[in-house]
Amino acid sequence: MVYVQRDREGRLLRAEQSPFEGMTETLAVDDEELLQWLDAQEKMQLRLAKLRNSDLEMIRVLEDLVTVLVDRGVIRYTDLPEAARRKLHARAETRAELGGLSGLLGDDEGGLI
């Protein structure tokens, strides 16, 4: 048995192996609706993880973009808000402590912008 909670329209909201406050019914472990809901939840978690990973990759891209813009004189480092400068500086220090970029970029990346 799996303990579930449904919304007012009857859609599954939550499923647990133990009873919980707010549960509305129980379903068999092999219930088709439950299996489909669990599959959809797993797919959603995978998409969220992929999005979080791409966020981390985008941070690196933005750091490199700021560096290129500053190096080319398009913007000045001091044009950035103080909070942004502090964050970029802290990350630059950490990256330097790790030995710069060597070994941190994936094999599929050709280098910096």
C-alpha positions in Angstrom: 0.0 0.0 0.0 1.0 3.5 -0.8 -0.5 6.5 1.1 -1.5 9.4 -1.2 -2.9 12.8 -1.1 -5.1 14.2 -3.9 -6.2 17.7 -4.7 -9.8 18.9 -5.0 -9.9 17.8 -8.6 -8.7 14.3 -7.7 -5.1 14.7 -9.0 -2.3 13.0 -7.1 -0.2 15.5 -5.1 1.9 13.3 -2.8 2.7 9.6 -2.3 4.5 8.1 0.7 5.2 4.6 2.0 4.0 5.6 5.5 0.8 7.4 6.6 1.1 11.2 6.7 -1.0 14.1 7.8 -3.3 15.2 4.9 -3.3 11.8 3.1 -6.6 11.1 1.4 -6.4 7.4 0.5 -4.2 4.4 -0.2 -3.3 2.9 -3.5 -1.8 -0.5 -4.5 1.9 -0.3 -5.2 1.2 -1.4 -8.8 -1.7 1.0 -9.4 -1.4 2.4 -13.0 -2.2 5.9 -12.0 0.4 5.8 -9.2 3.1 4.4 -11.5 2.4 7.1 -14.1 2.5 9.8 -11.4 5.8 8.5 -10.0 7.3 8.3 -13.5 6.2 11.9 -14.2 7.7 13.0 -10.8 11.0 11.3 -11.7 11.1 13.0 -15.1 10.4 16.3 -13.5 13.3 15.8 -11.0 15.6 14.9 -13.9 14.6 18.1 -15.8 15.2 20.2 -12.7 18.6 18.6 -12.2 19.5 19.3 -15.8 18.4 22.9 -15.4 20.5 23.3 -12.2 23.5 21.9 -14.0 23.0 24.2 -16.9 22.7 27.1 -14.5 26.2 26.2 -13.2 27.5 26.1 -16.7 26.0 29.5 -17.5 27.7 31.0 -14.5 31.0 30.1 -16.0 30.0 31.5 -19.4 28.9 34.8 -17.8 32.1 35.1 -15.8 34.1 34.6 -19.0 31.9 37.0 -20.9 32.5 39.7 -18.3 36.2 39.1 -18.4 36.2 39.4 -22.2 34.2 42.6 -22.1 36.4 44.1 -19.5 39.6 43.0 -21.3 38.4 44.6 -24.6 37.4 47.8 -22.9 33.7 47.4 -23.7 32.8 47.8 -20.0 34.8 48.7 -16.9 34.9 46.4 -14.0 33.8 49.3 -11.8 30.7 49.7 -14.0 29.4 46.5 -12.3 27.4 46.8 -9.1 29.5 46.3 -6.0 27.8 43.0 -5.1 28.6 41.6 -8.6 32.2 42.7 -8.3 32.5 41.0 -4.9 31.0 37.8 -6.2 33.2 37.8 -9.4 36.3 38.5 -7.3 35.5 35.7 -4.8 35.0 33.2 -7.7 38.1 34.4 -9.5 40.2 33.8 -6.3 38.7 30.4 -5.9 39.3 29.5 -9.5 42.9 30.7 -9.2 43.4 28.5 -6.1 42.2 25.6 -8.1 44.7 26.2 -10.8 42.7 28.4 -13.2 40.7 26.8 -15.9 42.9 23.8 -16.7 41.0 20.6 -16.3 37.8 22.3 -15.4 36.3 22.6 -18.8 34.8 19.6 -20.4 36.5 17.8 -23.3 33.7 19.0 -25.6 34.5 22.7 -25.0 37.1 24.3 -27.2 38.1 26.9 -24.7 37.0 30.3 -23.6 34.9 32.7 -25.5 
